[in-house]
Amino acid sequence: MTSAEQDRVDDRKGALDEDDHMRDMERLELTVLSLDRPFASVMRVTGQIDTNMQGPWSAPNVAVRMELEQPADGRATTRVYTVRHFDAAEGLVEIDFVLHEGDGPAMRWLRAAVPGTKVWMTGPRQHFVPPQTPGRRAAMLADDTAVPAIHAILAAWPDGQAGTVWIDSVEPDLLASLPAPKDVTRHLLLRGPQDPPGTSQALRAVADTLTDPAAWTVWAAGERQEMRDLRSALTGRGFARSDLQILGYWRHGVSSSEVDRQRLAEYERIRAMNLPMEALDDADLPI
C-alpha cells in the first residue's frame, strides 16, 4: 500500500456530503499565486478563489479542507487548514503550512506546488473564537499550528475587549507578524529548535496561572493531549465548560488521517441517532 493510500479516509456512507455536514460551505478551486517562507518553519500559500460568499470567508478563524491528493478511485486525501487572511476584493486566500519532517500529504503537495497549481477545497467552516465577556479578560494559548487562527482573530478583535495571548513557538520574530489590538497583550514563549512542539509544558505553565474563573475566559489550540490536559486542569479549577474553547489541532505520533477516521466514525454514530453535527465533541474522541 502506498503512502497516499494509507493517508486516504474513505467515507463509504457519504456522511460528509450530507446537508448536515456541508451546511453553508462550498467546494471550489483555489489557484496558487505564490509560495513564500515568512519564517523558516512556515510555507505561506497565497491563492485566488471565485466565490460569492465573501461574508463567511471574511469571518475570523475559518477553516478549509484541502484536497491534497486524488487517487484513481475513492475520496481525495484531505487536510484542514485555517485561513490566515482573506481579501474579499481580490478573492485572495492566505494559508500557512507548518513545515515538518516526514512524507505526509501536505509536505508532498507543497514540494510539487508552483504558481498556477490548482487545488480543490471545501469551506469555509467557522471555528471558535475566544469567549468575550464584559469584565473578563480573554486568554489565548497556542502553538505554531494555531498562529494563523490567532492572526485572524486578532485582526477582527473588538474594541474594549481585554485579552492576553501566549504563543509557544520556535520563531523569535513571530509577534511582529501579528496584529496588535490596543487591548491585547501578547507574549512569546520561545521554544528551542531542538524541542518538539507540544512538549515544552509552557502553555500548561501559563494555564496554571489562570486561577480565577471569574476573571478569565480561555481559548487554546495545539497538540491534542496537551490541550486535553489543559482543559482538565482548568475545569478542575472551577472554569465552566462554556468559558473554555480548547481545540486539539494535531496529535503526537498519530497521522491527521487517523484523527479524521476517528472523527468520521463518531459523526456516523451521532447521525445514526438523528443528531446534528453539533453533537460531536471533538475533545472526547479516543485519540
N, C-alpha and C positions, 0 to 999 in steps of 0.2 A: 504493500500500500504506500502510495506517495505521500509526501508531507501535505500536499494540497488536499488529498482525500481524507487524511486524518483530521484536518482542520475544519472540514465541512460539517455543518449541523443540518441534518435533514428534518424538515417539517412535514412529515408524512400525512398528518391530518389537516394541513392547511390552516392551522390556527393563526399563524402570523399574517395571513391575508384577510382574516375576518374584519368586519367593520369595527368590532370592539377594539381590536388591536391597532388598526390603521387610524381610526378617529379622523383628525383633520390633517394627517400627514399626506405627503405626495411623494411619488417616486419620480425622480428626474435625473438628468445627466449633468455632471459637472465637467467643465473643460479646464484642465490645468493651464494656468498662465505663467506661473513661476514657482520655483522651489528655492528657498533661501534658508540659511543657517543663522538665525538670530543669536543662538547660543550653541556651544559645542555639542550639547546633549539634545538639541531640538532641530527638527526639519519643519519649516513652515511652508505649507502648500497654499497658494492663493489660486482660486479658480473662479469661474463665472458660471452662473446658473440663470435660467429663464423661468421666472415664477411670477404669478400674480398675487402671491401670499406674503407680501412684504412685511405685514404686521407680525405674523408668527415667527418669521425668520429674524426679525429685529429684536425679539424679546431676549432678555438676559438669560444666559445659561440654557441654551437649547442644544440638543444633540442630534446627530445624524448617524445612520447606519450605512457604511460604505461597502459596496460590493467589490472586494479587492481581487478576488479570483473567481473565474467562472469555469466550472468543469464541463465536460462534454454532456453530462446529464445531471439532473438534480439542481438544488439551490446553490447560489453563489456562496463563497466563503466571505463572511462579513465581519466588520469590527465597528464599534461605536466610538465616535469622537465628538467632542464639544466644539461648537462654533465659537472661535475666539472673537471674531468680528464679522459683521455683515454690513455691506454698503448697499443700501436699497436702491440708490440712484443708478449704480453701475451693475448691480447684481453680483457683486464680488463677495466671496466667502473665504475666510482665513481659517485654516485648520492646522494645529500644531501636532506633530508626531514626536513623542519622546523616543529617542533612539536607544536601542539596547542590543545586546548580543543575541545571537540565535537566528534561526531561519524561519520566522513566522510569516504569516500572510502580509502583515503591514510592512515588514522590512523587505520582503521580496517585491512588493508593489512599489515601494519607494526607489529601490535600485533600478527598476525599469521605467519609472515615470519621467517624463520630459514635458516641456511646454507643448501643448497640443494633445496630451494624453487625455482620454475621456474615461470617466468612471460613473457608474450609476450609484445613486444613494437614495435613501428614504428618510424623510424628516419634514419639518423639524419636530422633535419631541421636547416639550418644555420640562426641564429638570428643576429641582428645588432651588429656591433662593433663600438666603438667611431669614429666619423669622424676625420680623421687625415690629417691636412693641414699644410704645412710648414709655420713656423712663427706664428702659433696659438696653444694655449695650449688646450688640450682636458680635459674637466671637466667630471668626472663620479660621479653620485649621486645615492645611492642605499640604500634600506633597507635590512633586513635579507634575504628575499626571493631571492634577486638578488646576494647574495655573491658568489654562485657557478659560475655565469656568470662573476663576477669581477675576480675571481680566474683564470678562463680560459683565459680571455682577458689579464690579466697581465702576465700570463705565456708565452704568444706569443707577448709581447709588442715589437715594433720595436725600435732599437737603434736610438737615436736622436730625437724622438718624445716626447715633453714635455707633462706631464699630471698631474692632481691632482684628487685624489679620496676622496670622503666623504661618509662614511657609517653610517647610523642610525641603531644602534644595541644595544641589551641588554648584549652582550658578551664583557667583558672588555679586554680579551686577543685575540680578533679576528684578529687584524692586524698582529700578529706574525705568523698566519697560512697562510698568503697571500704572493705571490711572491712580490719582492721589486725591480722592474726595476730602474736603476740608474737615469732615467729621470722623475720619477714619485714620487710625494709627496702624502702621504696617511694620512688621518685624520679619527679618530673615533669620532662619535657623540654619546656618550654613553647615552642610554635611561634607565630610571628607570624600574625595572622589573614590576612595577605596571602600567606603561604607555603602552597602546596598540600600536602596530606599526601603522604608518600612521597618528598619531595624535599629534606628538611632534612639528610639524612645523619646525624641524631642517633643513630638506632638502630645504624647501622653503626659510628659512633664508639664507642659502648658495646661493641659486639661485639669491636672491636679491642682492648679492654682485657682480654678473656677469653682470656688467653694460656696457661693451664694446664688442659689437658683432664682431668687427674686431680682437679681441684678443683671442676669445674662440670658441670652438665647444662644444656641450653638449650631453652626453649620460646619460640617467637616467632610472631607473626601480624601481617599487614599487607599492603601492596601487593606484588603477585606478583614483580615484578622486584627490588624491594628485598629481599624475602625470599630470592630466588634468589641474589643477590649475597652476602647474609649467610651463607647456608648454604655457599656455595663458599668463603668466607673461613675459616669455622670448620673445615670438613673439611680444608682446606689447612693448617690449624694443628695437625692431628692429632686432632680430635674424631671419635669413632666415630659412624656414622650412627645407631646405637641410642641414643646420648646426645643426639640432636637431634630435636625435634618442631617443625618450622618450616613454617608454612602460609601460602599466598598467598590472602587473602580477596577481593582485587579487583585490577584491572589498569588503569593509566592509559590512557585513550583507547580502552578496549575495554569493551563492554557486558557485563554479567553473563550475558546471553543467549548471547553468543558463547562465553564461557568454558564455559557449560553445553553448548553444541553440541559443543565440543571434548571435554569430559568424557564426554558420551554416546557419541560416536564411538569413543573409546578403550575405554569399557566394553563396547560392542558387539563390539569387536575381541577383547577378552580372553574374553568369553563364548562367542564362536565357537570358541575353543580350549579350552572347558570349564574355564576358570579362574574362580575366585571373585572377588568384588568386591575382596578384599584385594590382588589382583594389580595393581590400578590405582594407579599412583603419580602423584598429582596434581602433584607437583613437576616431573615430566618432560613435562607437556603442552606442546605447541609454542605457547604463548601467555603 
